Amino acid sequence: MMPDVEVKNETSVPLRIAMIAVSPIHCDNYVEAGQSFNAHVGSFQFTFEARTIENGNEYSVEDSLAKAGLISGAVAAGTASVALSMSGPEAGGISPLLMKGAQSAGEAYGTPAQGVVLQNSRPVGFENLIFSIRTENDQYQLVEA
């Protein structure tokens, strides 16, 4: 059974809200204060992310695919680097280049988007879940209802 997840925006401002598994796979680019983001999801460990509304920090399918491709390329380059370094000295020249490429891609993947105010990793099992995003002492929090 795939659960439903609801995330209520209990702040005083509109937010962009996403559920991320490597890259955003469920998102809403405008959740009014007092409204909810809803998704029907598979059981997985998700990172819940909220962003303030700023020009250029929208979630998009294109950005999600690019981010997934970036980290996949980094993993492939890192793995190839290790495999080649173990194959002998004749492959030694290319191995450091692959590792440098993997490192650069990993750094690019880890660069946060503008306006991120919350990132919180939570498991989603087989039961429906309800969360709220709240602010307390100027800190955004994800709270399970």
N, C-alpha and C positions, 0 to 999 in steps of 0.2 A: 504494500500500500504506500502510495506517495502522499506525504503530508502537505497540508497547507500551512504557509507561514504568513503571519500578518505582522507588520512593523508599523506601530502608531507613531506619528510625529507629534510628540507632546511638548515641543519647543514653541517659541513665539515667532519663528521664522520658517519660510518654506525651505525644504531640503531636497537634494538629490540623494536617493537611497539605492544601494545595490547589494546583491549577494554575490560574492566572488569565490570562484573555485579556479585558481590560476588567473583567470580574467573575469570581469563581470559577466554573469550569465543570466541574471534576473535583475532588472533595474527599472526605476521610474525617475525621470529627470525633473519632475516637479511634484512634490508632495507637500501640499499646503499644511500649515500649522493646524493641528486638530484632525487631519486626515490620515489615511493609512495606505501603505504599500502592501500588496498581496501577491503571493507567488505560490504555485503548485510545484513542488520540487521533489527531487530524489533524496534519499538519505545520504548525507555527506557532511564533511566538515567544511563549513562556509565561513568566510570572513564577511561580516556585515560592515558596510562602509556608508558613511554619510558625508556629503559635501555641501557647503554653502552654495547658493546660486550665484555663479560668476560666469561671465562670458568666456566660452572656450573650455569649460571643465565638464561638459556634458558627457554622459556615458553614450557609447555608440557601438553598434555591431562591428564596424570597421576597426575601432580602437581595440575592442575585445579580441578580435582575430589577430590583429597585429601583435598584441601583448602575448597571446598564446604562442604565436609563431616565434617571437623573440626568445621566450624562455625555452621553447623546444629546440631552437637553434643553438642556444647556449649549452644545453645539456648534450646535444649531439657533438658539438665542437669539443667540449670538455672530455667526453668519453673517447672520442677519436684521438685526442691529445695523449691521454693515458695509454690507450692501446698502441699507438705508434711509438711512444717512448719505450715500451716494453719489447718492441719488435727488433730493436738493434740500432746501432749508430747510424746506419744509412738513412733512417727516418728522423734522425735527431733534429734536423733543421726546421722541419715543418711543425713538430710537436709544440714548441714554445709559441709559435704563431697562432695555432689553434687554441691554446690555453689563453692567450691574450684576448682573442676574439670572444671566447666564452666568458671571460671576466668582464669585458666591456659590455656584452649583451646583458649579463647579470646585473651590472650597475644600472644600465638603462631601464631594465625591468623594475628595479627597486626604487626608481625615482618617483616620489609621490606626486599625484595630481594637485593642482591648485585647489585650495578651499577644503581640503580633507579635515573634518573635525572629529571623526570617529572611525576607528577600525577595531573590530572585536571579533575574534574567532570563536565560533560555537558549533558544536555538533548538532545536526538535525537528524533525528531518528525516524521512527515510524508514526509518531503522534503529531497532531496539529500543534503548532506553537504560536504564541502571541508575545511579541516584544514591544517595548516602548523605548523611544529615544527621548531622553530628558536632559535638561541642563541643571546642574547643581554646582554652585560656586564657580560659574563660568566654564564648567567642564561638561562635555557631552558624554552621556552614559547610555549603554544599551542594557535595559532591565527586562528580565523575563516576567511576564504577568502571571 
